[in-house]
Amino acid sequence: MKNSKEIFTTIVRIKGSEQKVVPVKSNKPIDKSLLIECSKALSRIHIGAPIKIGDVICRNILNTGVDIICAKNIF
């Protein structure tokens, strides 16, 4: 059976801003079987403000070739 893929969306914690989290998403579809592991990896990340839409939060997550990018400007 073929694994289906989808764009992964979640939130990541922020330091140095009034907002506590920022939405992020994958730049390419990722296997659904890896979504929980991706969530666990991103739960350990704290990013610093300011950050812009499209900035890479995590490059090549879980060696999949997929980058996690910011989906909202935070200043």
C-alpha positions as CSV (number, residue, x, y, z in Angstrom):
1,M,0.0,0.0,0.0
2,K,1.3,3.4,-1.0
3,N,1.9,6.0,1.8
4,S,-0.1,9.1,1.2
5,K,1.5,12.5,1.6
6,E,0.3,15.9,2.8
7,I,1.5,19.3,3.7
8,F,2.4,19.3,7.4
9,T,1.2,22.3,9.5
10,T,1.9,22.9,13.2
11,I,3.1,25.6,15.6
12,V,6.6,26.3,17.1
13,R,7.4,28.3,20.2
14,I,8.9,31.8,20.1
15,K,11.4,33.6,22.3
16,G,11.6,37.4,22.4
17,S,8.0,38.3,21.3
18,E,4.6,39.0,22.9
19,Q,3.3,36.1,20.8
20,K,4.2,32.7,22.3
21,V,3.9,30.6,19.1
22,V,4.1,30.9,15.3
23,P,2.5,28.7,12.6
24,V,4.8,26.7,10.4
25,K,4.3,24.3,7.5
26,S,6.3,22.0,5.3
27,N,7.5,23.3,1.9
28,K,6.6,19.9,0.3
29,P,4.2,17.1,1.1
30,I,5.5,14.6,3.7
31,D,4.6,11.0,4.3
32,K,1.7,10.8,6.8
33,S,3.5,8.1,8.7
34,L,6.2,10.7,9.7
35,L,3.8,13.3,11.1
36,I,4.0,12.3,14.7
37,E,7.8,12.2,14.6
38,C,7.9,15.6,12.9
39,S,5.7,17.0,15.7
40,K,8.1,15.5,18.4
41,A,11.1,17.1,16.7
42,L,9.5,20.5,16.4
43,S,8.3,20.5,20.0
44,R,12.0,20.8,21.0
45,I,12.5,24.0,19.0
46,H,12.3,27.6,20.3
47,I,12.9,30.3,17.7
48,G,13.8,33.9,18.2
49,A,11.9,36.9,16.9
50,P,11.8,38.6,14.4
51,I,10.9,36.0,11.8
52,K,9.3,36.4,8.3
53,I,7.1,34.3,6.2
54,G,9.1,31.8,4.3
55,D,12.1,31.7,6.7
56,V,13.4,28.1,7.2
57,I,12.7,26.9,10.8
58,C,14.0,23.4,10.3
59,R,16.0,22.3,7.3
60,N,15.6,18.7,6.0
61,I,13.4,17.5,8.9
62,L,14.0,13.8,9.7
63,N,16.3,13.5,6.6
64,T,13.2,13.7,4.3
65,G,14.5,16.6,2.2
66,V,11.5,18.6,3.4
67,D,12.1,22.0,5.1
68,I,9.7,23.5,7.7
69,I,9.0,27.2,7.0
70,C,7.4,30.0,8.9
71,A,3.8,30.9,7.8
72,K,3.4,34.3,9.6
73,N,5.5,37.4,10.2
74,I,6.5,38.0,13.8
75,F,8.3,41.2,14.9
